[in-house]
Amino acid sequence: RFFNKYLPGYGANASIDAAWAYFENITLPRQKQDGQGGYTKIERRETVALLERGKSGIKTGLYPAWTTPMSEFRNFGIGVAVYFETMRALAVICLVAGLLYLPSIMYYDSTSYDETGRSSIGWQLRGSLMCHDTKWVPCPTCTLDDWADSPRRYAIAENNLVFVLANECADIRLREGLQHLVVILFLAIAIFALGFHQKKLELQYDEAILSASDYSIKVDDPPLDATDPDEWKEFFSRFEGAHVTYVTVGLDNKHVVNALIKRRLLLQKLRQLHRSEHGTKEHQNATLEDLIAIATKRKPRLARSFIKTEEKCRNLLSPEKTYGTTSIFVTFETESAQRNVLRALSVGHKDILQNNVLALNDPNHAFRGKYVLSVAEAPEPSTIRWQDQDATLMMKLNQRILTSLITIVIVWGGFISVRAAFRRNYDLAAFLIAIFNILVPQLFKLVNKLEAHPDEGSWQASLYMKVCTFRWINTAIVMTMVTPFMDTIAVNGLLAKLHAVLRAEIITQPVVHMLDILHNIKRHIFAPFSANQETMDSNFHGSIQHLGEKYTAMTKIIFLCIFYSPIFPASFFYGAFAYAANFYTDKFLFFRSWAAIPRIGNDVAVLSRNFYFPMTLVIMVIMSEFYMSAYPFDSLCDTYDFVNNGDEVLSQYIGTHRAYLASGGGNSEAVTVTVNGDVSDRVYRFCSQDFSSRFGSLLNFFDENKDDWMSEDQIFLTYLYGLCVVVAISLSFVFFFQHELWDNCKSFFTGTYHTEECDSGARFSDQEEIKAYVPQYHHLRFARPLLSCDIDAIDQDHIGWTDLQHTSDFYNLTKGIEHLTCGREKNNSAFAVVKHWAPKKTRRDSNSSLSFYGSTIAPMECKHF
């Protein structure tokens, strides 16, 4: 009321209360209430039924933001459920890994490792290899070129006596090295166990929740002229036990749909302009000519744009235009029918490319008697990207090349920016990394829009690879590349930067996500000044999230901990806190702020466990070998000579000297160095310990000078970890070959269809809230998806959503365009076709089936195919 009174136009054109009601009742997920005020529980599965968003006539309530059980997430799709389960599991894994490191952490925080004590080091870093015990030592043969990256560790005294700074902390012990190996073995077992757990959950969730995907197949290579749904019904009805319930024929009509969407957006602006001129009452009776007339006077550019778009639509809808078939979705009445079809048409890709009809077990399974179809289980209806169904292989290849080049540019730009920030201040760099990790994924989403993907799962997996590459480099690798090697364990060196980044991961990102600044601005500032209710509601859609991006944030944390665990074991405690913070933050936002996430499958989870998680383990072993071989990170080797050996040059080092650091230029900072000439004052020489310069000798078997700076334990650990590198790379290759290369090669030559899912015995038409494959396009300016097909002859409940203010025709692009055909019959071939054949009799027995979101759980009988 305060804003309505003192801010002109605030809430003047639409109801803010109605918009918030839209947000709470349609945007946010809700659960059904029972008659006693509680929430419906499904006895067999111990879960809460999820209400279809926008469903009216049922008492509902919001999910508890903090206390909703994990089992409820499966109602929102396998991808969402596995994401939250994985994050919780990784928090536990990091916590256990940190506890296993406790003996090492305690040793590094003792005078046994650093004789000078750790009081001058922050408590957060005392359990790391940070070395405060340093000493200036004679190095007659050292040159400034060898210390060009760390000039503060190089000093020159009178008579050009050269001193360099040596790390005097204790040698790496076998005990700590073996403890680190135990952690590696634990992480390997835990991560692979997590992968098996993920697969088990995916199968369990898929069996527990029936959806259209369980009944449907997708034909990827239909003949271009096969646009008749009756022909497809007749073909698939030949298969054993097959009753076809739905057929959706997708067309190459992206340009038609885009033109009609643009027309609708312009028409929306025309109506707003007319309303502002004549008021709401007169506006309701306005014709299209009236709208154009007003726009011609007040905004002629808008009028010209609308007329031009109308003409484009008229041309695209003309009867002379034909649009080929891109994909076919067939939904059967039973799961067994779907699996029978998939098994019967399962042949190798080679036979599909060659159209080898003889590869089929039954010649009648060839479409039109001559086409071998490429079929697979269809993804969920809400994940289909209808605008990308027409993409060819060459088009996809060109798109991937372009987006890969753009990704390289973005990653390189981020690297340059973070490197510059690290050179100024590592706290600034840590903050910049956190901000980049939030903002750059939004840029990659725009880049990913240049790619065509058949479904959201594939699109999310592509986004995952891009963002993960950036975040791994931007967060972990860049710190090693921009930090001078000899500052690795120095005070205010690499470890201090790492701690700043980990601290930002725990604090900055969860806080920024919780604030949800952009969408709060839209709801509280932009929405009240909207021209109409529909526009106001569009500002309450909720924050759009992508699982591909969320998975990168998850893998980035474990990668950062693993990458630096050899020198900072306590990083796993930071990782556990980061996972816990992100878990509860995301859980709250999922139920109170985010828009509905498409019910994607396990595409991203499979990519994560088959590639990225194994890669992190390989990198951990490699970095362990590198860090073990590089200690003490000062590039100094003992010459086993003494300054008091009688040599005239060396004897000049005895005494107290004022040496000037090489980093000072004309105003060099000076240090006082005292050499007593006893047995502790040895002479050193430069020897590169930097693993980047020894990358070619990864295992160090051929590094003849390794024993110049390594202890016996360190040499043994170097060989041991070198062997582990070979084993890890070999096992990873075998794992990748088995899961990716071998399966792909096998599927090229022979059919590989197999499923371990149980057949529930439930029928598609008995499911109360299940969806059909109805082509629709999401747009931020509209409260509901825009339909691009005639839905008059199908079950309206199968569209997948309802709207309390408008009928589905309001969002149908095929309606209200009769004038574009200039009196001729509407060109139906310009739009996708959905046809429904309801079975003659359906059975709804509440005693033998349990209603779910998009599913009915029936007593299950396992039938493996």
SULKAFEN-V116256 format. One record per residue. N is the residue number from 1. SS is DSSP state (H for helix, E for strand, C for the rest). Layout:
# SULKAFEN-V116256
N,SS + N,SS
This chain:
# SULKAFEN-V116256
1,C + 2,H + 3,H + 4,H + 5,H + 6,H + 7,C + 8,C + 9,C + 10,C + 11,C + 12,C + 13,C + 14,C + 15,C + 16,H + 17,H + 18,H + 19,H + 20,H + 21,H + 22,H + 23,H + 24,H + 25,H + 26,H + 27,H + 28,C + 29,C + 30,E + 31,E + 32,E + 33,E + 34,C + 35,C + 36,C + 37,C + 38,C + 39,E + 40,C + 41,E + 42,E + 43,C + 44,C + 45,C + 46,C + 47,E + 48,E + 49,C + 50,E + 51,E + 52,C + 53,C + 54,C + 55,C + 56,C + 57,C + 58,C + 59,C + 60,E + 61,E + 62,E + 63,C + 64,C + 65,C + 66,C + 67,C + 68,C + 69,C + 70,H + 71,H + 72,H + 73,H + 74,H + 75,H + 76,H + 77,C + 78,H + 79,H + 80,H + 81,H + 82,H + 83,H + 84,H + 85,H + 86,H + 87,H + 88,H + 89,H + 90,H + 91,H + 92,H + 93,H + 94,H + 95,H + 96,H + 97,H + 98,H + 99,H + 100,H + 101,C + 102,H + 103,H + 104,H + 105,H + 106,H + 107,H + 108,H + 109,C + 110,C + 111,C + 112,C + 113,C + 114,C + 115,C + 116,C + 117,C + 118,C + 119,C + 120,C + 121,C + 122,C + 123,H + 124,H + 125,H + 126,C + 127,C + 128,C + 129,C + 130,C + 131,C + 132,C + 133,C + 134,E + 135,E + 136,E + 137,E + 138,E + 139,C + 140,C + 141,C + 142,C + 143,C + 144,H + 145,H + 146,H + 147,H + 148,C + 149,C + 150,C + 151,H + 152,H + 153,H + 154,E + 155,E + 156,E + 157,C + 158,H + 159,H + 160,H + 161,C + 162,E + 163,E + 164,E + 165,E + 166,E + 167,E + 168,C + 169,C + 170,C + 171,C + 172,C + 173,C + 174,H + 175,H + 176,H + 177,H + 178,H + 179,H + 180,H + 181,H + 182,H + 183,H + 184,H + 185,H + 186,H + 187,H + 188,H + 189,H + 190,H + 191,H + 192,H + 193,H + 194,H + 195,H + 196,H + 197,H + 198,H + 199,H + 200,H + 201,H + 202,H + 203,H + 204,H + 205,H + 206,H + 207,H + 208,H + 209,C + 210,C + 211,C + 212,H + 213,H + 214,H + 215,C + 216,E + 217,E + 218,E + 219,E + 220,C + 221,C + 222,C + 223,C + 224,C + 225,C + 226,C + 227,C + 228,C + 229,H + 230,H + 231,H + 232,H + 233,H + 234,H + 235,H + 236,H + 237,C + 238,C + 239,C + 240,C + 241,C + 242,C + 243,C + 244,E + 245,E + 246,E + 247,E + 248,E + 249,E + 250,E + 251,E + 252,C + 253,C + 254,H + 255,H + 256,H + 257,H + 258,H + 259,H + 260,H + 261,H + 262,H + 263,H + 264,H + 265,H + 266,H + 267,H + 268,H + 269,H + 270,H + 271,H + 272,H + 273,H + 274,H + 275,H + 276,H + 277,H + 278,H + 279,H + 280,H + 281,H + 282,H + 283,H + 284,C + 285,C + 286,C + 287,C + 288,H + 289,H + 290,H + 291,H + 292,H + 293,H + 294,H + 295,H + 296,H + 297,H + 298,H + 299,C + 300,H + 301,H + 302,H + 303,H + 304,H + 305,H + 306,H + 307,H + 308,H + 309,H + 310,H + 311,H + 312,H + 313,H + 314,H + 315,H + 316,H + 317,C + 318,C + 319,C + 320,C + 321,C + 322,C + 323,C + 324,C + 325,E + 326,E + 327,E + 328,E + 329,E + 330,E + 331,E + 332,E + 333,C + 334,E + 335,H + 336,H + 337,H + 338,H + 339,H + 340,H + 341,H + 342,H + 343,H + 344,H + 345,C + 346,C + 347,C + 348,C + 349,H + 350,H + 351,H + 352,H + 353,H + 354,C + 355,C + 356,C + 357,H + 358,H + 359,H + 360,C + 361,C + 362,C + 363,H + 364,H + 365,H + 366,C + 367,E + 368,C + 369,C + 370,C + 371,E + 372,C + 373,C + 374,C + 375,E + 376,E + 377,E + 378,C + 379,C + 380,C + 381,H + 382,H + 383,H + 384,E + 385,C + 386,H + 387,H + 388,H + 389,C + 390,C + 391,C + 392,C + 393,H + 394,H + 395,H + 396,H + 397,H + 398,H + 399,H + 400,H + 401,H + 402,H + 403,H + 404,H + 405,H + 406,H + 407,H + 408,H + 409,H + 410,H + 411,H + 412,H + 413,H + 414,H + 415,H + 416,H + 417,H + 418,H + 419,H + 420,H + 421,H + 422,H + 423,H + 424,H + 425,C + 426,H + 427,H + 428,H + 429,H + 430,H + 431,H + 432,H + 433,H + 434,H + 435,H + 436,H + 437,H + 438,H + 439,H + 440,H + 441,H + 442,H + 443,H + 444,H + 445,H + 446,H + 447,H + 448,H + 449,C + 450,C + 451,C + 452,C + 453,C + 454,C + 455,E + 456,H + 457,H + 458,H + 459,H + 460,H + 461,H + 462,H + 463,H + 464,H + 465,H + 466,H + 467,H + 468,H + 469,H + 470,H + 471,H + 472,H + 473,H + 474,H + 475,H + 476,H + 477,H + 478,H + 479,H + 480,H + 481,H + 482,H + 483,C + 484,C + 485,H + 486,H + 487,H + 488,C + 489,C + 490,C + 491,C + 492,C + 493,C + 494,H + 495,H + 496,H + 497,H + 498,H + 499,H + 500,H + 501,H + 502,H + 503,H + 504,H + 505,H + 506,H + 507,H + 508,H + 509,H + 510,H + 511,H + 512,H + 513,H + 514,H + 515,H + 516,C + 517,H + 518,H + 519,H + 520,H + 521,H + 522,H + 523,H + 524,H + 525,H + 526,H + 527,H + 528,H + 529,H + 530,C + 531,C + 532,C + 533,H + 534,H + 535,H + 536,H + 537,H + 538,H + 539,C + 540,C + 541,C + 542,C + 543,E + 544,C + 545,C + 546,C + 547,H + 548,H + 549,H + 550,H + 551,H + 552,H + 553,H + 554,H + 555,H + 556,H + 557,H + 558,H + 559,H + 560,H + 561,H + 562,H + 563,H + 564,H + 565,C + 566,C + 567,C + 568,C + 569,C + 570,C + 571,H + 572,H + 573,H + 574,H + 575,H + 576,H + 577,H + 578,H + 579,H + 580,H + 581,H + 582,H + 583,H + 584,H + 585,H + 586,H + 587,H + 588,H + 589,H + 590,H + 591,H + 592,H + 593,C + 594,E + 595,C + 596,C + 597,C + 598,C + 599,C + 600,C + 601,C + 602,C + 603,H + 604,H + 605,H + 606,H + 607,H + 608,H + 609,H + 610,H + 611,H + 612,H + 613,H + 614,H + 615,H + 616,H + 617,H + 618,H + 619,H + 620,H + 621,H + 622,H + 623,H + 624,H + 625,H + 626,H + 627,H + 628,H + 629,H + 630,H + 631,C + 632,C + 633,C + 634,C + 635,C + 636,E + 637,E + 638,E + 639,E + 640,E + 641,E + 642,E + 643,C + 644,C + 645,C + 646,C + 647,C + 648,H + 649,H + 650,H + 651,H + 652,C + 653,C + 654,C + 655,E + 656,E + 657,E + 658,E + 659,E + 660,E + 661,E + 662,H + 663,H + 664,H + 665,H + 666,H + 667,H + 668,C + 669,C + 670,E + 671,E + 672,E + 673,E + 674,E + 675,E + 676,C + 677,C + 678,C + 679,C + 680,C + 681,C + 682,E + 683,E + 684,E + 685,E + 686,E + 687,C + 688,C + 689,C + 690,C + 691,C + 692,C + 693,C + 694,C + 695,H + 696,H + 697,H + 698,C + 699,C + 700,C + 701,C + 702,C + 703,C + 704,C + 705,C + 706,H + 707,H + 708,H + 709,C + 710,C + 711,C + 712,H + 713,H + 714,H + 715,H + 716,H + 717,H + 718,H + 719,H + 720,H + 721,H + 722,H + 723,H + 724,H + 725,H + 726,H + 727,H + 728,H + 729,H + 730,H + 731,H + 732,H + 733,H + 734,H + 735,H + 736,H + 737,H + 738,H + 739,H + 740,H + 741,H + 742,H + 743,H + 744,H + 745,H + 746,H + 747,H + 748,H + 749,H + 750,C + 751,C + 752,C + 753,C + 754,C + 755,C + 756,C + 757,C + 758,C + 759,E + 760,C + 761,C + 762,C + 763,E + 764,H + 765,H + 766,H + 767,C + 768,C + 769,C + 770,C + 771,C + 772,C + 773,C + 774,C + 775,C + 776,E + 777,E + 778,C + 779,C + 780,C + 781,C + 782,C + 783,C + 784,C + 785,C + 786,E + 787,E + 788,C + 789,E + 790,C + 791,C + 792,C + 793,C + 794,C + 795,C + 796,H + 797,H + 798,H + 799,H + 800,C + 801,C + 802,C + 803,C + 804,C + 805,C + 806,C + 807,C + 808,H + 809,H + 810,H + 811,H + 812,E + 813,C + 814,C + 815,C + 816,C + 817,C + 818,H + 819,H + 820,H + 821,H + 822,C + 823,C + 824,C + 825,C + 826,C + 827,C + 828,H + 829,H + 830,H + 831,C + 832,E + 833,E + 834,E + 835,E + 836,E + 837,C + 838,C + 839,C + 840,C + 841,C + 842,C + 843,C + 844,C + 845,C + 846,C + 847,C + 848,C + 849,E + 850,E + 851,E + 852,E + 853,C + 854,C + 855,E + 856,E + 857,E + 858,E + 859,C + 860,C + 861,E + 862,C + 863,C + 864,C + 865,C
